[in-house]
Amino acid sequence: MKALTLTSLVWIALAATGFARIGEDEKQIEATYGKPGKDLGTHGNVHELGYMSDGYMILVDFVNGISKREGFANPDTSPLSPQSVEEILRRSAPEGTSWKEAPASGDDKSWTRSDSKVIAIFPALRKFVFVQDVTFVQPKQ
């Protein structure tokens, strides 16, 4: 019984410490990740800020002050483990939503969130996961 109670408390704590989510503004992102460690500038209409949180490097792309894409990587740029990818996906889904794996494109993996507003992409290099608004377009450099 004690193990069940402890497991439940750990699960609640993890659920409460979720990642920021697509659609949040810069203040909400900062409340979750802390102050940005690096301003990577503005490219077209996308302002990129880098954060360190929960053991990940996180690159957030803001369009008009709203998070439209978040990229997660290990600080040492080593490949992400399958468990890390599952954690990122779980913590990037608001309550009541889930992820469904989409058909593969080559060696890349991808998922669609159940509300059809957000997708996740895990490129073949396996070094980062992008969680992004379905309408996000990477600016041309």
N, C-alpha and C positions, 0 to 999 in steps of 0.2 A: 504494500500500500504506500509506503514512504517513497519507493522508487517511482510509482505512478504520479504521486504528487509532485516530486522533484522534476520529473519529465514534463509534466504539465506546466510548471512554472518556467522552466527553460524555454519551452515552446512559445509561451505567451511573451516572454522577454524578447525572443528572436523576432516574433511577429511585430512587436512594437518598435523594433529598430530597423524598419524597412528602409530601403534606398529611396531617394527622391524619385519622383515619377514624371514621366513625360506630361507636359501641360502645366507644370508648376512654374512659378515665376522665380526670379533670381533670389529674392528674400527667402522663399520656401526652400530652395535648393541649399542656400547658405545655412539655414537652420538645420538641415539634415547633414550636410557634408562639412560645415565649417567654412571659414574664409577660403577663397580660392588661393592656391599656391602659385599659380601662373596665369597670366593673361596672354593668350596666344593671338590676340588681335581680332580684327574684323575682316572677313572675306565675303564680299558681296553684302548680303543682309544678315550674315551669320556671325555672331560674336562667340568666340571660343574661350572657355575658361577651364583650367585644370585644377583638380582637387585630389586630396588623399583622404580616404575614409574607409573604415572597416577592412583595412589591409589591401585595398585596391587603389590604383591610379584611375581617376575618372575624368574623362574629357566631356564637358557638356557644351553642346551647340545651342545657343539661344537665338531665336528669331523674334524680333520685337519684344525682347525681355522674357520670352517663354521658352522653356526647355523643349526642344524638338528632337534631340538625339543625345544619348548618353553612351559613351564607350567605356568599358571596364577592362582593365588589364592588371596583371601582377606588376608590382614595382620593379622587379628585376627583369621584366619582359619575357619571363619563361612562359611556356604554354599553360593555359588555364586547364585545370582538371575538370573532368565531367561533373564532379561534385560542385565545383565553383560555378560552373555554368548553370547548374540546377538551382543553386542558391541565388544567383543573380536574377534568374528568371522569376523565381518564387517571390523574391523581395521586390521585384519591379512590377508586380501585378497588384492592383488595388483589390480590396476585398470583393468577392463575388465574381472575379474574373479568373481565367486560367489560360494556359498556353497549350497550343496544339502544334505539333511538328508539321511543317509544310514539306511538300516534295523537295528533294535535294536539287541543288543546282551545282553540278560537278561535285567537288569535295566540300563545298560550303554547306552548312546546316542553317535552317531558318525555322522560325516559329511565328504563328499568328496568335494574337491575344483574342480571347473569346468575344470581346466587344468590337473586334475588327478595326480598332483605332490605332493599334500599335503592332509593330513587328520586331522581331529580334533576329540578328544575323550573326553567325559564328563562322567567319571565313576560314578557309582551309589551313591557314597558318596556325590556327588555334591559340593565338596570343591575345586576342581581345574579343569581346562580345559587344555588339551595338544593339541598343534598344532604342527604337525611333518611331516617331509619328509616321503613319503610312504615307503622308503627303510630303515628308521631308526630302529635299533634293540637295545633294552635296554641291556646294558652290565650286565653280571652276576656278582654279588658282590662277 
